[in-house]
Amino acid sequence: MSEDSKHSSRNKELQLNTDDLENNLSLTEADSPQNGANSAFKISLKSPSNGDGDSDIQVKLFVNDSSNTREKCIGEAAMASFSGLSKEELLKYANDPFWIKMRLLLFVFFWIVWIAMFIGAVAIIVLAPPCELPKPPKWYEKGPLYELDAEKFVADEKPQNILQSLKSKLDYLSDLKISGLILSPIFHSEEKDESVLDFTSLNENMGTFNDFEELIKEAEDKKISIVLTFIPNHSSNKHIWFNNSIAKKAPYDDYYIWAPASGITSNGSKIPPNNWLSVNGGSAWEWVEERQEFYLHQFDIDQPDLNYHNPDVIKELDKIFTFWLEKGVKGFNLDKVQYLLEDKKLQNEIPNGKPGVVHTQYEFYSHFKTHNIPEVGNILAEWRKKIKMKTDDGVLIITGDVPIPTDSNSTTVYVDISRSEKLLKNLKKDFTANDLHSQLSTFAEKQWSAVQLGDRYMKRVSDLLGEKVIDGLNMIILLLPATPIVYFGEELGLSERTPFSWGEGEFGVAGQKLANESHYKVFKALVNVRESQSVLYGATNLTVVNDSVLVLTRIKLGNPGFMVAFNPSPNDITVDLSQMDFIPGDLMIFAKSVNSGLQNATEQDKMKSHEVFLSSKTSIAFKFAPKTEE
């Protein structure tokens, strides 16, 4: 086909409506269709050859003038000629050796760069330090731990076998989300449970070892760990070790602290080795005629102190720990450990100058020679190590203020939990929010500690501080970043040292479960939030508002926050909490003390944060969505 015929074949005529064309072309007035005339446009495209193989496309625009049926040319344009490479030229470059090499090099370079980027991305993912996740709390940190006297806990049933009866009560503890059960001494003892005759035997009224192992297994099934209370400072004076020590039989002759008399009085009485006094009053020394020496007892006369300067005694304790750990217990609550060591030289105590006391009273001296000797920490660290060797999640708890070394360069961990006895001892019935704040702030400064209201040596909270503040104090200790240790019955508001009550009375378990509001229900509501992210990992803020209300908040952004507002003062008060960090306008009540005065308010009701009303001695626990900065 000739070039002319090729161009001719491209000639076309297109009929366009007037409106379409007017949108794209500007026509002169003379060229425009007149007053609705039946007009149309025609476009003619021609591609004449210019003689050198190239071509220009000419565009002519005609209007059909209906008045004289003629075509009038109103525009002419030319489209620029195509200037790209022809197919033959492209093939010439495609087969050029230089461009073949260039394409190959670029191809290889692309894949090298891509692989390098891929390897780099993988290296960043693998080698970059991961985001530090919160360390999961151990079972004894989550708590609460529940301390009980097994005999009094099941006294309602008057059982012949205490351990079997205790096993039947584990559902109650599981319902309260108790993570650990601390048993008061259960060893074979005299009438006093601290005067132990055999550290590897059970008291007869407890039951058999088979009963004990069944209790351990049942508790494990309910995710409750068993911890034994153990007083390593002394034994009974009827213990076989002591009898052999009196007789100076090896290796027991040095199992206890013995010392000769320092003189004889005019009436022939033996004079003790020094001026050390018993915590319970009188001299800490008792003469044994058979051995012709004094033995040391920092507590009762029938409780001689073991000699922890003797490595053999420490080995005996290691055997005792191993025995019970192999039975399935998860650890030990060691009591009175601050008295484990004494001055080797038996030097006299120094008076402390305290007014109003005399030299025959324990408070007269400083007790630097018999109390909190620094080396006690090393003994505890070794015991803890042996417990962890037997069970990874084992726990060593100590009771009392023991000076644990605080060398920042040391990796030694001495204990898992240190219990303080001071909270209730330092609070009086008329305590203020500032008093409580001062006591709780001290806990926050310690190694992970435990907070507790009562123990087996003290009266219960309702007697010491009044029943009205029980709920407020329970709310506080259950939300603190510490292990709450609850002495049995505190969740019910029991008084004195009364046995536990399971009946339908005002302070019985059945009665409080049925009541519209009760101490038990408040306690359970707070326990249920301890597993929340804010309580496990959140920031803690403890402050006093209006010099009257103690406010505790636990907040982890992105999670519900929790707050307790406690008014221990004798006056009703309305406080503005909206100015505190992260506190929104609305607070949802999820627990309130039984004497709150908010009879019409129920859980899930809301209260405005700028006007929180608190009656005297009452408390409210709130849940809220933390407010973030806009």
Secondary structure, 3 states (H helix, E strand, C coil): CCHHHHHHHCCCEEEECHHHHHCCCCCCCCCCCCCCCCCCEEEEEECCECCCCCECEEEEEEEEECCCCEEEEEEEEEECCCCCCCHHHHHHHHCCHHHHHHHHHHHHHHHHHHHHHHHHHHHHHHHCCCCCCCCCCCHHHHCCEEEECHHHHCHHHCCCCHHHHHHCCHHHHHHCCCCEEEECCCEEECCCCCCEEEEEEECHHHCCHHHHHHHHHHHHHCCCEEEEEECCCECCCCCHHHHHHHCCCCCHHHCECEECCCEECCCCCEECCCCCECCCCCECEEEECCCCEEEECCCCCCCCEECCCCHHHHHHHHHHHHHHHHHCCCEEEECCHHHCCCCCCCCCCCECCCCCCCCCCHHHECCCCCCCCCCHHHHHHHHHHHHHHHCCCCEEEEECCCCCCCCCCCCCCCCCEEECCHHHHCCCCCCCHHHHHHHHHHHHCCCCEEEECCCCCCCCHHHHCCHHHHHHHHHHHHHCCCEEEEECCCCCCCCCCCCCCCCCCCCCHHHHHHCCCCHHHHHHHHHHCCCCHHHHHCEEEEEEECCCEEEEEEECCCCCEEEEEEECCCCCEEECCCCCCCCCCEEEEEEECCCCCCCCCCCCCEEECCCEEECCCEEEEEEECCCCCC
